[in-house]
Amino acid sequence: MSYTLRPAMPADYENLGILFQASIEELSAAAYSDEQRALWGAKADDEKAWAKHLSGCLTLVAEEEDEPVGFAAMRLSLIHI
């Protein structure tokens, strides 16, 4: 398995929202209630707000065979040394 990292582009945001919500549903069911997961995943429901969030971060996309399989969004203003 080989992954490629690249900066996110605005055209990625919708797919990253879908990936975000699927990850919450598939990976956190044992640790969070249905209500908690619904509230968490709802962050990506408003496309404009989601795009604003991602564009305000350093967002990297992990791809496998040119398909996004993960991402990281880091807000640099919150990093402390």
C-alpha positions in Angstrom: 0.0 0.0 0.0 1.4 3.4 -1.0 -0.1 6.7 -0.2 0.5 10.1 -1.7 0.0 13.3 0.4 -1.0 16.6 -1.3 -2.5 19.9 -0.3 -6.3 19.9 -0.4 -8.0 22.0 -3.1 -11.4 23.6 -3.0 -12.7 20.9 -5.4 -11.9 18.3 -2.7 -14.0 19.7 0.1 -17.2 17.9 -0.8 -15.5 14.5 -1.0 -13.6 15.2 2.2 -16.9 16.0 4.0 -18.3 12.6 2.8 -15.1 10.9 4.0 -15.3 12.7 7.3 -18.9 11.6 7.9 -18.2 8.0 6.9 -15.2 7.8 9.1 -17.2 9.0 12.1 -19.9 6.4 11.5 -17.5 3.5 10.8 -14.7 4.2 13.3 -16.3 5.7 16.4 -19.5 3.7 16.9 -18.1 1.8 19.9 -17.0 5.0 21.7 -19.7 7.5 20.9 -23.5 7.5 21.0 -25.6 7.9 17.8 -26.5 11.4 18.9 -22.8 12.4 19.5 -21.8 11.0 16.1 -24.7 12.8 14.4 -23.7 16.1 15.9 -20.0 15.6 15.1 -20.7 14.6 11.5 -23.1 17.5 11.0 -20.1 19.8 10.8 -19.8 18.8 7.1 -23.5 19.2 6.3 -23.2 23.0 5.5 -21.0 23.0 2.5 -20.0 26.7 2.8 -19.1 26.4 6.5 -17.2 23.2 5.8 -15.2 24.8 3.0 -14.5 27.8 5.2 -13.2 25.5 7.9 -11.0 23.5 5.6 -9.6 26.5 3.8 -8.7 28.1 7.1 -6.5 25.1 7.9 -3.4 23.4 6.5 -5.4 20.5 4.9 -3.5 17.6 3.5 -5.2 14.8 1.5 -3.9 11.2 1.5 -4.6 9.4 -1.7 -4.3 5.8 -2.9 -4.5 5.3 -6.6 -5.7 8.9 -7.1 -8.6 8.5 -4.7 -8.8 10.3 -1.3 -8.6 7.8 1.6 -7.9 10.3 4.4 -7.1 13.8 5.3 -5.7 16.0 8.1 -6.8 19.6 8.7 -4.5 21.5 11.0 -5.1 25.0 12.3 -1.6 26.5 12.6 -2.8 29.2 15.0 -3.5 26.5 17.6 0.0 25.0 17.6 2.1 25.8 20.7 5.8 24.9 21.3 
